[in-house]
Amino acid sequence: MLFHAIQGAGGFGGGGPIAYKATSSANITLPNTVTINFPAGTKNGDLVIAFAANDSQSSISGWTAPSGWTQAATNGTLYGTGLTIFYRFYTSAMGSSVTFTGIGSDTILRGGGVLNVYENVSSVYSSPLGGDLNNVGPTYPFPTGSSVSSTFVVCLCINDDDEPTSVTQSGFTTSNFGYVGSTADNRVGYGFTYNSAFTGNKPPNISMNGVSGEPAATIWFALT
C-alpha cells in the first residue's frame, strides 16, 4: 500500500473525533529561517503538520526542523519549490513557536511556512509526494492501492508563485488556503483540505486553481 505509517503513537487519540483546529503561517526571515507561532489553543497531544517552502527562483533547496520533528517528504526543487513537510505531536516543552532552517540561503523573501493543527489523533499515515511540473489546474489523484478507510484524510497542495483562488474536492472541506512570501513572483501558494469521515480506497481528486504553467506538489495524510 502506498500509505505508510510514519508514527504509530504519540498523540492523545480517543478523546473525541479527530478535528481540524487552526492554522498559522509566517514568511521567511532572510537569509534562511522561518519562525512560526503555534496557533492559539494548541495543546499537548495535538498533531501539527508543517511545511516550509520557497519560490523556485530561490537558492534554498529544502528545510530542516528541530529535533523531534519527523520529515514526511521533501522535493528539493523538483516541483518548483524548495518544499519540505514535517509533522509532530505537540508538547508544552516545544514552547510557543518553531523555527525551520533552509538548506542554502537567499537574498529576497521568496516563501515561508505554515502549521496546520488537528486534535484527537493517535496515528499518522502519509502518501508519497506527487505533483505536476506544468500546471496547477489539473486534478491530483490520490495514491492508488491504499487500504486506508474510515478515517480522517488531509490533503496539502503547494504551488509556485501564486495565491490559490480555490482548493476544492467533492466531499472535502477546505480548512485553509493562501500564500507565504512577498509578491506574486516570489511567493508560494498552499491549500489544506480534509474529509472527516472518509471511507473507501480512493477519495476524489483535488483541484487547485492557480496560475497555468506553474509547477505544484501534493501530499496526502490519513489520521486515525
VMD Tcl script that draws the C-alpha trace (Angstrom):
set ca {
  {0.00 0.00 0.00}
  {1.23 3.49 -0.72}
  {0.20 4.91 2.61}
  {2.76 4.07 5.27}
  {2.67 4.71 9.00}
  {5.18 7.40 9.87}
  {4.23 7.43 13.52}
  {2.09 4.84 15.23}
  {1.56 6.60 18.55}
  {2.25 9.79 20.40}
  {-0.99 11.71 20.13}
  {-3.82 11.72 22.64}
  {-6.35 9.99 20.40}
  {-9.55 8.64 21.86}
  {-10.74 11.86 23.49}
  {-13.27 12.55 20.76}
  {-13.49 12.75 16.98}
  {-10.47 13.91 15.01}
  {-10.93 17.55 14.08}
  {-9.08 20.39 12.41}
  {-8.27 23.16 14.91}
  {-6.28 26.04 13.43}
  {-3.58 27.26 11.06}
  {-0.73 29.74 11.44}
  {1.91 30.97 9.00}
  {4.96 33.18 8.64}
  {7.27 34.50 5.94}
  {10.96 33.70 5.65}
  {13.39 35.77 7.68}
  {16.43 36.30 5.49}
  {18.69 34.65 4.74}
  {17.20 31.23 5.52}
  {14.89 30.80 8.52}
  {11.16 30.82 9.14}
  {9.73 31.04 12.67}
  {6.04 30.21 13.04}
  {3.96 30.68 16.19}
  {1.80 27.73 17.18}
  {-1.87 28.68 16.78}
  {-3.72 29.77 19.91}
  {-5.28 26.78 21.63}
  {-2.65 24.24 20.53}
  {-2.34 21.76 23.40}
  {-0.40 18.65 24.43}
  {-1.09 15.75 22.06}
  {-2.33 17.84 19.13}
  {-0.89 16.86 15.76}
  {0.96 19.64 13.93}
  {1.50 19.20 10.18}
  {4.05 21.75 8.96}
  {5.71 22.77 5.76}
  {8.38 25.25 4.74}
  {8.77 26.18 1.09}
  {10.21 28.83 -1.18}
  {9.83 30.06 -4.73}
  {11.62 28.11 -7.47}
  {13.99 31.04 -8.11}
  {15.40 30.72 -4.59}
  {18.73 29.05 -3.86}
  {17.21 27.28 -0.83}
  {16.80 23.63 -1.80}
  {14.96 22.34 1.27}
  {14.45 22.77 5.02}
  {15.49 21.22 8.32}
  {13.50 21.06 11.56}
  {14.49 20.98 15.24}
  {14.97 17.63 16.95}
  {11.72 15.72 17.47}
  {10.04 16.57 14.17}
  {9.54 13.84 11.57}
  {10.13 14.65 7.90}
  {7.21 13.31 5.88}
  {8.50 14.39 2.46}
  {10.87 16.72 0.66}
  {11.22 17.53 -3.01}
  {14.20 19.86 -3.24}
  {13.12 21.98 -6.21}
  {11.54 19.15 -8.20}
  {8.07 20.72 -8.29}
  {9.25 24.31 -8.36}
  {9.55 24.92 -4.63}
  {12.20 24.05 -2.07}
  {9.48 22.20 -0.16}
  {9.85 20.08 2.99}
  {6.92 18.72 5.02}
  {7.12 17.73 8.69}
  {4.83 16.64 11.50}
  {4.98 16.29 15.27}
  {2.65 15.78 18.22}
  {2.78 18.96 20.29}
  {4.08 19.14 23.85}
  {4.29 22.23 26.02}
  {8.09 21.84 26.12}
  {8.12 22.94 22.47}
  {7.20 26.47 23.52}
  {5.19 29.00 21.55}
  {6.91 28.74 18.16}
  {9.09 26.60 15.90}
  {11.93 27.64 13.59}
  {12.79 25.80 10.37}
  {16.16 26.42 8.70}
  {16.74 26.48 4.97}
  {19.41 24.45 3.19}
  {21.20 27.30 1.46}
  {20.38 31.00 1.70}
  {18.53 33.72 -0.16}
  {18.54 37.50 -0.59}
  {14.85 38.00 -1.44}
  {11.83 36.98 0.64}
  {10.50 34.15 -1.52}
  {8.38 31.95 0.75}
  {7.69 30.86 4.31}
  {6.00 28.17 6.36}
  {2.64 27.01 7.68}
  {1.43 24.98 10.68}
  {-1.87 23.05 10.47}
  {-3.18 21.60 13.77}
  {-5.52 18.65 14.45}
  {-6.80 17.18 17.72}
  {-7.60 13.63 18.92}
  {-5.09 11.98 16.54}
  {-3.24 8.83 17.60}
  {-1.61 7.63 14.34}
  {-0.39 9.29 11.14}
  {-0.05 7.81 7.64}
  {1.31 9.65 4.60}
  {1.45 9.20 0.85}
  {4.46 9.80 -1.38}
  {4.85 13.35 -2.61}
  {3.35 13.87 -6.06}
  {2.91 16.79 -8.37}
  {2.60 18.35 -11.78}
  {5.55 20.05 -13.42}
  {3.45 22.01 -15.91}
  {0.25 23.35 -14.41}
  {-1.69 23.80 -11.18}
  {-5.03 23.49 -12.92}
  {-5.38 19.68 -13.36}
  {-6.58 17.40 -10.60}
  {-4.16 15.48 -8.41}
  {-5.02 11.81 -7.99}
  {-4.96 10.10 -4.62}
  {-2.28 7.35 -4.49}
  {-3.73 4.09 -5.75}
  {-3.50 0.85 -3.79}
  {-4.17 2.37 -0.37}
  {-6.07 0.23 2.10}
  {-6.79 3.14 4.43}
  {-10.52 3.58 5.01}
  {-13.00 5.02 7.51}
  {-10.56 7.67 8.63}
  {-9.77 11.39 8.59}
  {-7.97 12.29 5.35}
  {-5.99 15.52 4.76}
  {-4.50 16.83 1.52}
  {-1.88 19.56 1.29}
  {-1.28 21.17 -2.11}
  {1.56 23.61 -2.83}
  {2.13 25.72 -5.92}
  {4.84 28.09 -7.10}
  {4.38 31.86 -7.44}
  {0.69 32.34 -6.76}
  {-2.03 32.62 -4.15}
  {-4.61 29.93 -4.98}
  {-8.10 31.21 -5.63}
  {-9.67 27.90 -4.58}
  {-8.78 24.42 -3.36}
  {-11.70 22.07 -3.91}
  {-12.70 18.41 -3.68}
  {-16.09 16.77 -3.70}
  {-16.96 15.81 -0.13}
  {-13.96 17.63 1.34}
  {-13.74 20.81 3.44}
  {-11.09 23.45 2.74}
  {-9.57 24.34 6.11}
  {-7.14 26.98 4.91}
  {-5.50 28.34 1.78}
  {-3.36 31.32 0.96}
  {0.29 32.12 0.32}
  {3.59 32.83 2.07}
  {6.16 35.20 0.65}
  {6.19 38.77 -0.55}
  {5.00 39.47 -4.09}
  {3.31 37.42 -6.82}
  {6.60 36.34 -8.39}
  {8.24 35.49 -5.05}
  {5.71 33.51 -3.05}
  {4.30 30.04 -2.53}
  {0.59 29.22 -2.61}
  {-0.88 26.46 -0.46}
  {-4.15 24.81 0.45}
  {-5.27 22.27 3.08}
  {-8.46 20.27 2.55}
  {-9.88 17.37 4.57}
  {-12.64 14.77 4.82}
  {-13.57 13.89 8.42}
  {-15.45 10.67 7.56}
  {-13.62 9.19 4.60}
  {-14.46 5.64 3.57}
  {-13.07 3.76 0.60}
  {-9.71 3.36 -1.06}
  {-9.60 6.37 -3.36}
  {-11.08 9.78 -2.47}
  {-12.00 12.34 -5.12}
  {-9.22 14.21 -6.90}
  {-8.18 17.64 -5.69}
  {-8.30 20.70 -7.92}
  {-6.18 23.74 -7.05}
  {-6.92 26.84 -9.07}
  {-3.77 28.89 -9.60}
  {-1.56 30.03 -12.46}
  {-1.23 27.96 -15.62}
  {2.30 26.82 -16.32}
  {3.46 26.90 -12.69}
  {4.53 23.65 -11.01}
  {2.75 22.22 -7.97}
  {3.11 19.38 -5.46}
  {0.65 17.49 -3.28}
  {0.76 15.06 -0.33}
  {-1.96 13.10 1.48}
  {-2.22 12.27 5.19}
  {-4.57 9.76 6.81}
  {-5.14 10.36 10.55}
  {-6.58 7.77 12.93}
}
mol new
graphics top color blue
foreach p $ca { graphics top sphere $p radius 0.5 }
foreach p [lrange $ca 0 end-1] q [lrange $ca 1 end] { graphics top cylinder $p $q radius 0.2 }
display resetview
